[in-house]
C-alpha cells in the first residue's frame, strides 16, 4: 500500500530513492517500477526490502528505472533466480553498480548471470 501511494506522489525531481526495509509485493513493486515520475532516478536503494508474491520479478519488469546506474539490494533475501531475472531484464540498461551484500542464498551461479 505504501509503494502504491508513493508512486502517486509528485516525484519527478528525484534522482535518488531509498526505501529501506519495505515489504514489496508484486503490486507495490510494479507500481514503483512503472511510475513515470521516477524516470529521473540514477540511484535506487532498496536495502533489506523483501519481495513477496513475484515482487522482484515485477521490479525488474518495469520501465521507470532506465536511468538507474546504482542499485542497492543489500539484505533483500535474493536468490540466484532473482539475479538471473535481473540479468535478462531490460529495466536497468545503464546499471553500473549493484550492491548485493547480506543475501545469503546467492551463489556463484547468480553472480555469473550478471
Helices and strands as residue ranges (DSSP letters): H 2-8, E 16-18, E 23-24, H 26-33, G 36-38, E 43-45, E 50-51, H 55-59, E 70-72, H 80-88, E 97-99, H 108-113
